[in-house]
Amino acid sequence: MNKERIGFIGLGNMGGRMTRRLVDAGIQVLGYDTVRERVQATGAQPAATVAEAVKFADVVMMSLPDSKVVEAVVESADGVLAHCRAGQIVVDLSTAAASSTIRLAQRFAERGVQYVDAGISGGAAAAEKGALTLMVGGETQAVQALQWAFAPISAKVAHMGESGAGHTTKLLNNFLNAVSLAASAEVMVAGKKAGLDLHLLLDVLNSSSGVNFATLNRFPKIVDGDYLEGGLTGKLMTKDVVLYVDRARELGVVSLNASGPLASFGLGTALGYGDVISNRVVDAIGDVSGGVRLHEGQRNKEKAA
């Protein structure tokens, strides 16, 4: 296997950052994206088509919005399946439905190709640093063979099991992320309306039983007006929660806690925050709570706009 060449499909918010890390590590990357400028920004060589990227190397990586797009890229007449060859490994770094992943893995296996699902966590900041957590599903041999490709983009690689296990783990993680972000946003708006010092409130929460990823890593920035732009959008967060609910149903697990984040991020989308970072859910909740903003500078900025 040529260990210095990767065909990368989908160079958006996360795919572009991962590609840049691979290029900086000295790996030859042929990148394909529908927006050609995204490829140029990473330093990768541009591919004119998906087929060109697939034929370029023995390892193909994809970072795409959802299973619908993954299936279109893989199964279209001129897609990945049509041009892959025996011995290749295809890595799906998207957040996708495990049932779709398992089905695609079977189709690739018929072609002698190993399909590895690798859910990612850590957001844009971790992608920039090459410090993502990868939750991987697939054959052990394939996962081991990918260590050279995973090393520049990740700080932790967890092989969770067979095909679909990586994407299942990713959905479990993202569901908890959505719950904690939505609930913490509501709490912070309540704290603001109560006249509490928000920095002190976070200090107390982070040394108490309410501590979570959002209170530790998101809201210390948000209360100072930094929404950490560039991460997962509100619409994509909603998509991930829906995927989690679907997976829970497939597993026979009753999902009793999905209504909160679905309502919160649905509200955000309805109020125009769907295409910006999901952290803006706090502004959506603030809008319907009397026009609350955690940081006065943000309110002034919006008035000026």
VEXSEBA-934393 format. One record per atom (N, C-alpha, C): residue in one letter; y, x, z. Coordinates in steps of 0.2 Angstrom, whole numbers, padded with zeros to 4 digits, always signed. Example, Ala and Ser with C-alpha at 12.3 -4.5 7.8 and 13.67 -1.06 7.14 Angstrom:
<lofis>
A-0028+0066+0039A-0022+0062+0039A-0016+0066+0039S-0011+0064+0035S-0005+0068+0036S+0000+0064+0039
</lofis>
This chain:
<lofis>
M-0006+0004+0000M+0000+0000+0000M+0006+0004+0000N+0011+0003-0004N+0017+0006-0004N+0021+0004+0002K+0022+0009+0006K+0026+0007+0013K+0033+0008+0013E+0036+0009+0007E+0043+0010+0006E+0047+0005+0002R+0043+0000+0000R+0046-0005-0004R+0045-0012-0002I+0050-0016-0002I+0050-0023+0000I+0053-0028-0004G+0050-0033-0006G+0054-0038-0010G+0056-0044-0005F+0063-0045-0004F+0065-0049+0001F+0069-0055-0003I+0067-0061-0001I+0069-0067-0004I+0073-0071+0002G+0079-0073+0001G+0083-0076+0005G+0088-0072+0010L+0094-0070+0007L+0098-0065+0011L+0104-0069+0014G+0103-0074+0017G+0108-0078+0021G+0110-0075+0027N+0112-0079+0032N+0114-0077+0039N+0110-0072+0042M+0103-0073+0042M+0098-0069+0046M+0095-0064+0041G+0093-0067+0035G+0090-0063+0030G+0094-0057+0028G+0100-0058+0027G+0105-0053+0025G+0105-0047+0030R+0106-0049+0037R+0106-0044+0042R+0099-0040+0042M+0094-0043+0042M+0087-0040+0042M+0087-0035+0036T+0089-0037+0030T+0089-0033+0024T+0093-0027+0025R+0099-0028+0028R+0103-0022+0029R+0099-0017+0034R+0096-0019+0039R+0092-0015+0043R+0087-0011+0040L+0083-0014+0035L+0078-0011+0031L+0081-0006+0027V+0086-0008+0023V+0089-0003+0019V+0092+0003+0023D+0095+0002+0028D+0097+0008+0032D+0092+0012+0035A+0086+0009+0036A+0080+0013+0038A+0077+0017+0032G+0080+0017+0026G+0077+0021+0021G+0072+0017+0016I+0071+0011+0018I+0066+0007+0014I+0069+0004+0007Q+0066+0005+0002Q+0068+0002-0004Q+0067-0006-0004V+0073-0010-0005V+0072-0017-0005V+0075-0020-0011L+0071-0024-0014L+0074-0028-0020L+0075-0035-0017G+0081-0037-0017G+0083-0043-0014G+0084-0049-0019Y+0082-0055-0017Y+0084-0061-0021Y+0087-0066-0017D+0093-0069-0019D+0096-0074-0016D+0100-0078-0022T+0101-0085-0021T+0104-0088-0026T+0112-0087-0026V+0114-0083-0021V+0121-0081-0021V+0121-0073-0022R+0122-0071-0027R+0121-0064-0029R+0125-0059-0024E+0131-0061-0022E+0135-0057-0018E+0132-0056-0011R+0128-0060-0009R+0124-0059-0003R+0120-0052-0003V+0117-0052-0009V+0112-0046-0010V+0116-0040-0010Q+0122-0040-0014Q+0126-0034-0014Q+0129-0032-0007A+0130-0036-0003A+0133-0035+0004A+0128-0031+0008T+0121-0032+0007T+0116-0029+0011T+0115-0021+0009G+0117-0020+0003G+0115-0013+0000G+0108-0013-0004A+0105-0019-0004A+0098-0019-0007A+0100-0020-0015Q+0095-0018-0019Q+0095-0019-0026Q+0094-0026-0028P+0098-0029-0032P+0097-0036-0034P+0091-0038-0038A+0088-0043-0037A+0083-0045-0041A+0085-0051-0045A+0084-0052-0052A+0086-0057-0056A+0083-0064-0054T+0076-0063-0052T+0072-0069-0051T+0068-0068-0045V+0065-0073-0042V+0060-0073-0037V+0054-0068-0040A+0052-0070-0046A+0046-0066-0049A+0047-0058-0048E+0053-0056-0050E+0055-0049-0050E+0054-0046-0043A+0056-0050-0038A+0056-0048-0031A+0049-0047-0029V+0045-0052-0031V+0038-0052-0029V+0034-0047-0032K+0035-0045-0038K+0031-0040-0042K+0033-0033-0040F+0039-0032-0036F+0042-0026-0035F+0038-0022-0030A+0035-0025-0025A+0031-0021-0019A+0025-0025-0017D+0022-0022-0012D+0016-0025-0009D+0017-0030-0003V+0024-0029-0001V+0026-0033+0005V+0032-0037+0003V+0031-0044+0003V+0036-0049+0001V+0039-0052+0008M+0045-0052+0009M+0048-0056+0015M+0052-0062+0013M+0052-0067+0016M+0056-0073+0015M+0060-0075+0021S+0066-0077+0021S+0070-0079+0026S+0074-0085+0023L+0071-0091+0024L+0074-0097+0021L+0075-0103+0026P+0079-0108+0024P+0081-0113+0029P+0076-0117+0032D+0071-0119+0028D+0066-0124+0031D+0059-0124+0027S+0054-0128+0029S+0048-0128+0025S+0049-0131+0018K+0054-0136+0017K+0055-0138+0011K+0057-0133+0006V+0061-0129+0008V+0064-0123+0004V+0058-0118+0003V+0055-0117+0008V+0049-0112+0008V+0044-0114+0002E+0042-0120+0003E+0037-0123-0002E+0040-0123-0009A+0046-0124-0010A+0049-0124-0017A+0049-0117-0019V+0051-0112-0015V+0051-0105-0018V+0044-0103-0019V+0039-0105-0015V+0032-0102-0015V+0028-0106-0021E+0029-0112-0021E+0025-0116-0026E+0028-0118-0032S+0034-0117-0034S+0037-0119-0040S+0033-0115-0046A+0034-0117-0052A+0031-0114-0057A+0032-0107-0058D+0038-0104-0056D+0039-0097-0057D+0041-0094-0050G+0037-0097-0045G+0038-0095-0038G+0033-0089-0036V+0033-0088-0029V+0029-0083-0026V+0022-0083-0028L+0019-0089-0027L+0012-0090-0029L+0010-0088-0036A+0014-0090-0040A+0013-0089-0047A+0013-0081-0049H+0016-0077-0045H+0017-0070-0047H+0014-0065-0042C+0011-0068-0036C+0008-0063-0032C+0002-0060-0034R-0001-0055-0031R-0007-0052-0033R-0011-0050-0027A-0017-0049-0028A-0022-0048-0022A-0020-0041-0019G-0020-0042-0012G-0018-0036-0008G-0011-0036-0006Q-0007-0041-0008Q-0001-0041-0006Q+0000-0045+0001I+0005-0044+0005I+0006-0047+0011I+0013-0051+0010V+0013-0057+0011V+0019-0061+0011V+0021-0063+0018V+0027-0062+0020V+0029-0063+0027V+0035-0069+0027D+0033-0074+0031D+0038-0079+0031D+0042-0079+0038L+0048-0077+0037L+0053-0076+0043L+0057-0082+0045S+0055-0088+0041S+0059-0094+0042S+0057-0097+0048T+0061-0103+0050T+0058-0107+0055T+0055-0113+0051A+0049-0114+0051A+0045-0118+0047A+0040-0122+0051A+0038-0128+0048A+0033-0132+0051A+0026-0128+0050A+0023-0128+0056A+0016-0124+0056A+0011-0127+0052S+0011-0134+0051S+0006-0137+0046S+0007-0135+0039S+0013-0134+0037S+0015-0132+0030S+0013-0124+0030T+0014-0120+0035T+0012-0113+0035T+0005-0112+0034I+0001-0116+0038I-0006-0116+0038I-0009-0117+0031R-0006-0123+0028R-0008-0124+0021R-0006-0119+0016L+0000-0116+0016L+0002-0111+0012L-0003-0105+0013A-0005-0103+0019A-0009-0097+0020A-0016-0098+0017Q-0018-0104+0016Q-0024-0106+0013Q-0024-0105+0005R-0018-0107+0003R-0017-0106-0004R-0016-0098-0006F-0013-0095-0002F-0012-0087-0003F-0019-0084-0003A-0023-0086+0002A-0029-0083+0003A-0034-0083-0003E-0033-0089-0006E-0037-0090-0013E-0035-0085-0018R-0029-0082-0017R-0027-0077-0022R-0028-0070-0019G-0031-0069-0013G-0032-0063-0010G-0026-0060-0007V-0021-0064-0005V-0015-0062-0002V-0015-0065+0005Q-0012-0061+0009Q-0012-0063+0016Q-0005-0065+0018Y-0004-0071+0021Y+0002-0074+0023Y+0003-0074+0030V+0008-0071+0032V+0010-0070+0039V+0016-0074+0041D+0016-0078+0046D+0022-0082+0049D+0025-0078+0054A+0031-0076+0054A+0034-0072+0059A+0041-0076+0061G+0041-0080+0066G+0047-0083+0069G+0051-0078+0072I+0058-0078+0071I+0062-0073+0074I+0066-0077+0079S+0068-0073+0084S+0073-0075+0090S+0078-0069+0092G+0084-0071+0093G+0089-0066+0095G+0095-0067+0092G+0095-0071+0087G+0102-0073+0083G+0105-0067+0080A+0111-0068+0077A+0114-0063+0073A+0115-0057+0076A+0117-0057+0083A+0118-0051+0086A+0112-0046+0087A+0106-0049+0088A+0100-0045+0088A+0098-0043+0082A+0099-0047+0076A+0098-0045+0070A+0102-0039+0068E+0108-0039+0069E+0113-0033+0068E+0110-0027+0071K+0107-0027+0077K+0105-0021+0081K+0098-0019+0079G+0094-0024+0076G+0087-0023+0075G+0083-0024+0081A+0085-0029+0085A+0082-0030+0091A+0079-0037+0092L+0077-0040+0086L+0074-0047+0086L+0068-0047+0090T+0066-0053+0092T+0059-0054+0094T+0055-0057+0089L+0049-0055+0087L+0045-0058+0081L+0039-0061+0085M+0038-0068+0083M+0033-0071+0085M+0028-0072+0079V+0022-0069+0079V+0019-0068+0073V+0012-0072+0073G+0010-0075+0067G+0004-0078+0066G+0001-0075+0060G-0006-0074+0060G-0009-0071+0054G-0015-0067+0056E-0018-0064+0051E-0024-0059+0052E-0021-0053+0056T-0025-0050+0060T-0023-0044+0064T-0022-0039+0060Q-0026-0038+0055Q-0026-0032+0050Q-0019-0032+0047A-0017-0038+0044A-0011-0039+0041A-0005-0037+0046V-0005-0040+0052V+0000-0039+0056V+0001-0031+0058Q-0005-0028+0059Q-0004-0021+0060Q-0002-0017+0054A-0003-0019+0048A-0001-0016+0042A+0007-0017+0041L+0010-0021+0045L+0017-0023+0044L+0021-0019+0049Q+0018-0015+0053Q+0022-0012+0059Q+0028-0008+0056W+0027-0005+0051W+0033-0001+0048W+0038-0005+0045A+0037-0011+0043A+0042-0016+0040A+0045-0019+0046F+0042-0021+0051F+0044-0024+0057F+0049-0020+0062A+0047-0013+0062A+0051-0009+0066A+0058-0009+0066P+0061-0008+0060P+0068-0008+0059P+0072-0015+0061I+0069-0020+0062I+0072-0027+0063I+0070-0029+0070S+0066-0026+0073S+0063-0030+0080S+0063-0025+0086A+0064-0028+0091A+0062-0024+0098A+0056-0026+0101K+0053-0032+0099K+0047-0034+0101K+0043-0038+0096V+0037-0037+0095V+0033-0040+0090V+0027-0043+0094A+0026-0050+0095A+0021-0053+0098A+0016-0056+0093H+0010-0054+0093H+0005-0057+0088H+0002-0063+0092M+0004-0069+0090M+0002-0075+0094M-0005-0078+0092G-0007-0076+0087G-0014-0079+0085G-0014-0080+0077E-0018-0084+0075E-0020-0086+0068E-0014-0089+0065S-0015-0090+0058S-0009-0093+0054S-0006-0099+0058G+0000-0100+0058G+0004-0105+0061G+0006-0104+0068A+0002-0099+0071A+0004-0098+0078A+0011-0095+0079G+0013-0091+0075G+0020-0088+0075G+0025-0094+0075H+0024-0098+0070H+0029-0103+0069H+0029-0109+0074T+0023-0110+0077T+0023-0114+0083T+0026-0112+0089T+0025-0105+0090T+0029-0102+0096T+0036-0102+0095K+0039-0101+0088K+0046-0102+0087K+0049-0108+0088L+0045-0114+0087L+0047-0121+0088L+0048-0122+0095L+0043-0120+0099L+0043-0121+0106L+0049-0117+0109N+0050-0111+0107N+0056-0108+0109N+0063-0111+0108N+0063-0113+0101N+0069-0116+0099N+0071-0123+0102F+0065-0126+0104F+0066-0133+0108F+0070-0131+0114L+0067-0126+0118L+0070-0125+0125L+0077-0122+0124N+0078-0119+0118N+0085-0116+0117N+0090-0122+0116A+0088-0127+0112A+0092-0133+0111A+0093-0137+0117V+0088-0138+0121V+0089-0142+0127V+0094-0138+0132S+0093-0132+0133S+0097-0128+0137S+0105-0128+0135L+0105-0127+0128L+0112-0127+0126L+0116-0133+0126A+0112-0139+0124A+0115-0145+0125A+0117-0147+0132A+0112-0146+0136A+0113-0148+0143A+0119-0144+0146S+0119-0137+0145S+0124-0133+0148S+0131-0135+0145A+0131-0137+0139A+0138-0139+0136A+0140-0145+0140E+0136-0150+0141E+0138-0155+0145E+0141-0154+0152V+0137-0149+0155V+0139-0147+0162V+0146-0143+0162M+0147-0139+0157M+0153-0135+0156M+0159-0140+0155V+0158-0145+0151V+0163-0150+0150V+0165-0154+0156A+0160-0156+0160A+0161-0159+0166A+0164-0154+0171G+0162-0148+0171G+0166-0143+0176G+0173-0143+0174K+0175-0143+0168K+0182-0142+0166K+0186-0148+0168K+0183-0154+0167K+0186-0160+0169K+0187-0161+0176A+0182-0158+0180A+0183-0158+0187A+0188-0153+0190G+0191-0149+0186G+0196-0144+0188G+0193-0137+0191L+0186-0136+0189L+0183-0130+0192L+0185-0124+0188D+0185-0118+0191D+0186-0112+0188D+0179-0110+0184L+0179-0110+0177L+0173-0110+0173L+0170-0103+0174H+0174-0098+0175H+0170-0091+0176H+0167-0091+0182L+0170-0094+0188L+0166-0095+0194L+0160-0099+0194L+0161-0105+0190L+0155-0110+0189L+0149-0106+0186L+0151-0102+0181L+0145-0099+0177L+0142-0093+0182D+0146-0090+0186D+0144-0085+0191D+0139-0089+0196V+0141-0094+0198V+0136-0098+0203V+0130-0100+0199L+0131-0103+0193L+0125-0106+0190L+0120-0100+0188N+0123-0094+0186N+0118-0089+0184N+0115-0085+0190S+0117-0087+0196S+0114-0084+0202S+0110-0090+0206S+0109-0096+0202S+0106-0102+0205S+0101-0104+0200S+0098-0110+0202S+0092-0112+0199S+0094-0115+0192G+0100-0116+0190G+0102-0119+0184G+0103-0114+0178V+0102-0108+0180V+0103-0102+0175V+0098-0103+0169N+0101-0101+0163N+0097-0102+0157N+0100-0097+0152F+0097-0097+0146F+0100-0092+0141F+0107-0094+0139A+0109-0100+0139A+0116-0102+0137A+0121-0100+0142T+0119-0101+0149T+0124-0100+0154T+0125-0092+0154L+0119-0088+0153L+0119-0081+0153L+0123-0078+0147N+0122-0080+0141N+0124-0077+0135N+0129-0080+0131R+0129-0087+0131R+0134-0090+0127R+0140-0092+0130F+0140-0096+0136F+0146-0098+0139F+0151-0093+0142P+0148-0087+0144P+0153-0082+0146P+0158-0080+0141K+0156-0081+0135K+0160-0080+0129K+0164-0086+0127I+0161-0091+0127I+0164-0098+0125I+0170-0099+0129V+0169-0098+0135V+0175-0100+0140V+0181-0096+0139D+0180-0090+0135D+0186-0086+0133D+0188-0087+0126G+0185-0092+0123G+0187-0094+0116G+0183-0091+0111D+0178-0087+0112D+0173-0084+0107D+0167-0088+0107Y+0166-0091+0101Y+0160-0096+0100Y+0154-0092+0097L+0155-0085+0096L+0149-0081+0094L+0147-0084+0087E+0152-0085+0083E+0151-0087+0076E+0146-0083+0072G+0143-0087+0068G+0138-0083+0063G+0131-0085+0065G+0129-0088+0070G+0123-0090+0072G+0120-0097+0069L+0115-0099+0072L+0112-0105+0070L+0116-0111+0070T+0117-0115+0065T+0121-0120+0064T+0119-0126+0068G+0123-0131+0069G+0121-0137+0072G+0116-0141+0069K+0117-0142+0062K+0112-0145+0058K+0105-0142+0058L+0105-0135+0058L+0098-0131+0058L+0095-0132+0065M+0099-0133+0071M+0097-0134+0077M+0093-0141+0077T+0097-0146+0075T+0093-0152+0074T+0087-0152+0070K+0087-0149+0065K+0081-0148+0061K+0075-0145+0065D+0077-0140+0069D+0072-0136+0073D+0069-0141+0078V+0073-0145+0081V+0071-0150+0086V+0066-0155+0083V+0068-0157+0077V+0064-0162+0074V+0057-0159+0072L+0057-0153+0070L+0051-0149+0069L+0046-0148+0075Y+0050-0147+0081Y+0046-0147+0087Y+0043-0154+0088V+0046-0159+0088V+0044-0166+0089V+0038-0167+0085D+0038-0165+0078D+0033-0166+0074D+0027-0162+0076R+0028-0156+0078R+0022-0152+0080R+0019-0154+0086A+0023-0157+0091A+0021-0159+0097A+0016-0165+0096R+0018-0169+0091R+0014-0175+0089R+0008-0173+0086E+0008-0168+0082E+0002-0166+0079E-0003-0163+0084L+0000-0160+0090L-0004-0158+0095L-0006-0163+0100G-0004-0169+0099G-0005-0174+0104G-0001-0174+0110V+0004-0170+0110V+0009-0170+0116V+0014-0175+0116V+0016-0178+0121V+0021-0183+0121V+0028-0179+0122S+0033-0180+0118S+0039-0176+0119S+0044-0181+0122L+0045-0180+0128L+0050-0184+0132L+0057-0182+0133N+0058-0176+0131N+0064-0173+0132N+0068-0171+0126A+0066-0173+0120A+0069-0172+0114A+0076-0176+0112S+0076-0182+0116S+0082-0186+0114S+0088-0183+0116G+0089-0179+0121G+0095-0176+0123G+0098-0172+0118P+0094-0166+0116P+0097-0162+0111P+0098-0165+0104L+0094-0170+0102L+0095-0174+0096L+0101-0178+0096A+0102-0181+0102A+0109-0185+0102A+0115-0180+0102S+0114-0174+0106S+0120-0170+0106S+0122-0167+0100F+0117-0164+0096F+0118-0161+0090F+0119-0166+0084G+0116-0172+0085G+0118-0177+0080G+0125-0179+0081L+0128-0179+0087L+0135-0181+0088L+0139-0175+0085G+0137-0169+0086G+0141-0164+0083G+0141-0164+0076T+0136-0166+0072T+0136-0167+0065T+0140-0172+0063A+0140-0178+0067A+0144-0184+0065A+0151-0182+0066L+0153-0178+0070L+0160-0176+0071L+0162-0170+0067G+0158-0168+0063G+0160-0162+0058G+0159-0155+0060Y+0154-0155+0065Y+0152-0148+0068Y+0145-0146+0065G+0142-0149+0061G+0135-0148+0059G+0135-0141+0055D+0140-0139+0051D+0139-0133+0047D+0142-0127+0051V+0144-0128+0057V+0146-0122+0061V+0141-0120+0066I+0142-0115+0070I+0137-0113+0075I+0136-0118+0080S+0130-0119+0082S+0128-0124+0086S+0131-0124+0093N+0134-0118+0095N+0138-0118+0101N+0144-0123+0101R+0146-0125+0095R+0151-0130+0095R+0149-0137+0097V+0143-0138+0099V+0141-0144+0102V+0146-0145+0108V+0148-0140+0112V+0152-0141+0117V+0159-0145+0116D+0161-0143+0110D+0167-0146+0107D+0166-0154+0105A+0160-0155+0103A+0158-0162+0101A+0158-0166+0107I+0155-0163+0112I+0154-0167+0119I+0161-0168+0122G+0165-0162+0121G+0172-0163+0123G+0177-0168+0120D+0175-0169+0113D+0179-0174+0110D+0178-0181+0112V+0172-0182+0114V+0171-0189+0116V+0172-0190+0124S+0174-0184+0127S+0175-0184+0134S+0182-0184+0136G+0187-0185+0131G+0194-0185+0132G+0197-0179+0129G+0194-0176+0124G+0197-0171+0120G+0197-0164+0124V+0192-0163+0128V+0191-0157+0132V+0190-0151+0128R+0193-0145+0129R+0191-0139+0127R+0191-0134+0133L+0186-0130+0133L+0184-0125+0138L+0190-0120+0139H+0193-0118+0133H+0198-0113+0133H+0204-0116+0130E+0210-0115+0133E+0216-0118+0131E+0218-0115+0124G+0217-0109+0123G+0219-0106+0117G+0215-0109+0111Q+0209-0112+0112Q+0206-0115+0106Q+0209-0122+0105R+0212-0125+0110R+0215-0132+0109R+0222-0130+0105N+0225-0125+0107N+0231-0123+0104N+0230-0121+0096K+0225-0118+0095K+0223-0115+0089K+0222-0121+0084E+0218-0126+0087E+0216-0132+0083E+0223-0136+0081K+0227-0137+0086K+0233-0140+0085K+0238-0137+0080A+0238-0130+0080A+0241-0127+0075A+0238-0128+0068A+0232-0129+0067A+0228-0130+0061A+0230-0137+0058
</lofis>
